[in-house]
Amino acid sequence: MFSSRVRSLEISGIRRMFEAAPVGSVNLGLGEPDFNPPASVIDALIQAVRDGNNKYGPSAGIPALREAIAERYAKHDPSTRRENVIVTMGGSEALLVAALTLYDPGDEVLVPNPGFVLYAPHARMAGAAPVPYSLREENGFLPDLAELDALVTPRTRAIVVNSPSNPTGAVFPRKTVEMVARFAEDHRLMIISDEVYDEIVYTKTPYTSFWGQSDRVVVVNSFSKLFAMTGWRLGYLLASRSLAVEANKVHYHIMACPSTPCQIAATEGLVHPPPETAEMIAEFRKRRDLTVRLLNRIPGVRCVKPEGAFYAFPHLNWGLSTQNVAQQLLQMGLISTPGESFGSLGAGHLRISFANSQENIRRGLAILQDYAEHRKGR
């Protein structure tokens, strides 16, 4: 009755934990800012609706937004134009469009392990085989060139990268970005670079995008994190002009065109950057420091300080499946995500989202502390 494609898919561990949570649970599971979108962006959305901008728009997005996105990326590549940009229904659709545009049945795609839950399923939906590459804590959760070289076969088509990383919070330094770009050029691979957390960085050095590093790059981004507008479902991809033309065909057949009023609102946010974004990131930094400090006080827990995004990825040295730990924490009122949801190398880890208030972080990690101390006392 069902296609083999759908039989290969599972609901993500993130959603499974969230939807099974008891009422009143502390949510340190979802990657969703607890802020509202900036006031100017909200006002622009309301005004767009009132002005009658409620109709279909161009498939690739309204020109003003595509121009603003191109301008944002011109600092990485001055030749960037709106023809490089396709506006999508969130970053998730952009990732799927990239997969369906680039992968053929029988292809292999290098995906991070641990890595975001969509990369491998999107490869399978396109008929390709996801091939995990390791991101290990002892290596700063960064890819290893020798391993990447060893994984390449004649069928390898692309490599997916994500910096800042979900779930680890790692940020690729420039030398790693350049290394991956050279690796892809040497093996004639496409790079699909998920950069949805590119503004949420706590490092002293500027963030390095893959855009402009190679002609063989597709960058995926989203307004969900930048403007805390997760429910508005608006994102985009950048690619070479020829690839963007082909990607737009796939995009059209998925959802015709993105929301017109949401695009007008996002344009306002890019053209006139709101102060709320910097304030939100400053608060995330405080929450990160609090989260890491509290986690490292818990017996048997080790947590490195993430350099970007809003996730901690602590290791639990308890000899237990973190899938089971997360289930037990859920019954105690804490939503977290077991590391296994992100790949085999996530075993032993929990993903803790600090996209919640400092009060809720304290409440949630107090539950984790109680659980650890109860275990220790047995």
N, C-alpha and C positions, 0 to 999 in steps of 0.2 A: 504493500500500500504506500510506503514511504520511499523516497529516493535514497540511494546509498549515501548521497551527500549529507542529507540531514541526519541519517543514522550515525554518522561519524562525529556529530557535534554534541556537546554537552553544555548545560548552563554553567557559567563561570562560578568558581568558588566564591568570588566577591558577592555576586548576586544571591547565591544560595544562602550564605550566612546572613545577609541583610534581610532577606524575605522570610527567614525562619526565626528572626529575633523576637523575643518577648516584648510586649509593650513596655515602654519606659527604659529600654536598654540604652546604655551609653554607646554612641556610634563612633568608634575609631576604626571603622572598616571601609566606608566609602570614600573615594577620592573626590570629595565635593566641598568647595569652600563654603563656610557658614556665613559668608558675607552676601549682601545684596549687590546687584550690579551698580556701578557708579550712577549718581543722580543724573548726570548729563546724558548718559546712555539710556536710562529709563525714560527721561523726558523726550529724547529723540524718537524712541519707539512709539510713545503715546502720540506725539505730534505726527509721526508718519501715518499712523492709523487714522487719525482725525483728518489728515490732509487727503485721504483717499488712496494712499499707496498700499492697496490691499489686493493687487492683481498679480498675475503671473509676471515674472521678469525673465531676463535672458538666462539661458541654461547655465552658462558659465559664471553668472553673477552680474550684478549691476556694475557698470563701468567705474563709478566713483569708488566703490569698495575695492575693486580689483586694482585700481590705480593706487589707492592708499596702501594696500598690501605690498604691491611692487615697490613703492617708495620705502616701506619698512625694511625690505630686503636689499635695497640698492646699496646699503652700507657693506654688505657681503659681496655683492656683484653689481657694479654700476650699470651693467647692461640690462638689468631686470626691468621688464615691462609688464603691463597688464596681460599681455598675451601668454605670459608664463603662469598665470593664476587661474585656478578653477575654484569657485566658492562651493562648498559642500554642506550637507546636513550633518554638521559636527565632524570632528577628527576621525571618528569611527568610519563614517562613509568614505572619507578621503582614503583611509587605509584600504578599505575594500575595493574602491575604484582603482587604486594603484595595483593591487593584487590581480584583479580581473583584466587590467590592461597589459600587465607585464608577464604573468605566469601562464605557461601552457601545461596541459597534462603531461606528466612524466618529468617535469622540471623539479629541481631541488632548490630550496630556499633556506639560507642560513638565518636562524632566529635565535635571539638571546635566551639563555637559561641560567637564572630565572629571568622572565620577561613578561611583558603585558599579555593578558589572556587572549587577545584577538589575533596575534600574528600567526600562530600555527593554524588555527581554524580557517583563517582567510586563505592561507596557502592551500589547505585541503579543499576548500570550496572551489578553488580554481583548478583542481586536479593535480596540484603540485605536492611534493613531499617536504614538510618542514624538517630541517636538520639542525638540532640544537648546538650552539656553541656556548662555552662555559664563561660565566661571570662569577668569579670566586672572591670571597671576602679577603683572602690573603693577597689578592692581586688588585685590591681596591674596587672590586666589581667591574673591572675593565677587561676588554677582550685581549686574548693572547694571540699574537700574530702567527706563531708556530702552529698552534692548534687550528687557526683559520685556514692556513695553507694546507694542512693535512686533511681538512674536511672537504676541500674543493674536488669536484669530479667534473667530467665533461658535461654533466647534466645540471650543474649549479648555475642558476640564473641570476640570483640576487642575494643581498645580505640586508637584513633589517637591523637598524640600530635605533637606540632610544637614549637620548641624553638631554636634560636630566632624566634619570631612569625611574620608571615605575616597574618594580617595587623598591629598588635598593636606594634611591636617592643619589646615586653616583652621577658625577658630571664629567664628561670626557674632557681632559685638557687638550689644548691645541695639538700637541704632538700625537695624541691618540687619534684625533680627527684626521690629521694628515696621514697617519699610518694606515687607517682604514681606507681612506680615499686612494692611496697608492695601491693597496692590496686589491681594491675593486678594479682599478685601471689595469693592473697586471693580469688579472684573470677575466677581464671584460665582463664584470658583473655590474648590475644596477644596485644602487644604494637607495633603500627606502628609509628615510630618516624621520622618526617621530620626534618632533620638537615642541610638543604641546606645553611643556613646562619651561620654555626658554627664558621667560622673565623671572621665574621663581628660582633664583640662584643666590647662594650665600658666599661664593668664592670671591677672593680679592681680584682675581684676573677676569677680564671680560669673557662672556660666553662665546664659544666658537660654534657657529652653525656649519652644517655640511653644504649649505647653499654657497656656490662659488668655488667649492673645492674641486669639482669635477663636472663634466657634462653629463655624467651618468648618475645623476641624483634626482630623486623625488623627495621633496620636503613636505611633511604633513604637519599642520598646526591647527589650532582651535582657539575660539574666543571663550570657551567654557572656563578656563582657569584665569586667563588674563583679565577678564571682566566679570568673573564669577557668575556667568550666565549659562550654567550647565543645562538648564531646562529649555533654553532657547534653541539649542541644537544648531550651531553654526560653526563651521570650520573651513579649511581650504587646503589645497595642495599647490605646490610650485613644481614645474618641470620645464624641460626644454620646450620650445614652441611646438615642435612637431609631435612630441609626446603629449603635450597638453591637448592638442587637437584630438588625438585618439582617446585620451582619458575622458574628454568631454562627451564623447559618444556613450561610453559606459555610464557616466554620471547621469546623462539625460534619461537613459533607459531604466535607471534605478529610481529617480525621483523628480525628473523633469527640470525643476529649478528650486533654488533655496528660497526661504521666506523673505519677501520683499521688505516688510517693515523691520525685521531683525537686521537685515543687511544695512539699512539706512542708519539704524542705531549703532551698529558696529563701526560704520564709517565715521560717525561722530566721535567715537572713542579713539580711533586711530588718528584722525586729523587733529583733534584737540585732546591729548592724553589727560585723563582725569587724575586728580591727586589721590583718589581712593586706591588706585592700583599700588602705588608706592607704599601707602599706609598699610595695605593688606600684606604686602611682602615683608614689611618690617615686623608686623605682628606674627607672621609665620616664622620668622627667625627666632623670636622670643619663645614661641611654642616649640620649635625644634629643640632649642637649648633645654627647655623644661622637660620635654619628653625624653631626651637622651639622658639627662641627669637622673630622672626618676627610674628609668629602665635599668640603668647601671647600678642602682641601689638594691635591686631585687636579686635575691640569691639565685645563682645559676644562670643569670641573664647577662649577655654581653652585647653591647650596641655601639657600633661605630657611628660617628656623627655624619649624617647625610649632607651633601653639599648643594643639593637642589631638590625641587619638587616639595611635597609635604608628606613624605613617608619616612618612617624609621623601619629598619629591617633587622630587628634584634635576633640573635641566636640564643636558643634555649638549650642549655646543656643539662637536660633532665633525662635524656634517654627515652623520651616519649615521642610519639607521633604528634606533630603540631596540629594535624587535622583533628585528633582527639582532644588536644588541649583547647583548640578554638571552640570545639563543640561544648566542652565543659564550661569554658568561660562564657559562652552564649547563655547557658542556663543560669549563670550567675549574674547576667545582665550586662556583659561587655561584648560588643560586636568587634571582632578583629578578623583578619584573613589569614588562613594557614598558608605558609610559604609554598607548600606543594601545589597550590593553585597556579603558581607561576612557572612550574617546571620542576624537574627532579632535584635540581640543586637548591631549590627553595626549602627542601626538607630540613627540619630543625629550626626554621625561622618562622616568625609571625610578621605580617605587615601591619604596622600601626600607623594609621593616618592621623596627623596632627592638624587636619583641616577642621578643627573643632575648637571650642573655647578652652582657655586655660583651666577654667573650673571643671569642664567635662574631661579634659585630659587627666587632671588630678583624680577625679572620681573613677575614671576607667582604669587607670594604672594602679589605683588602690585595690581594685578588684583583682588585678593580675598579681599584685603583691600578696594579697590574702591567699590566693590560690597557691602561690609558691611557698608561703610559710606553712600552709596546711600540709602540703606535700612533704616539706622538710620535717614536720613534726610527726609524720606517720612512722 
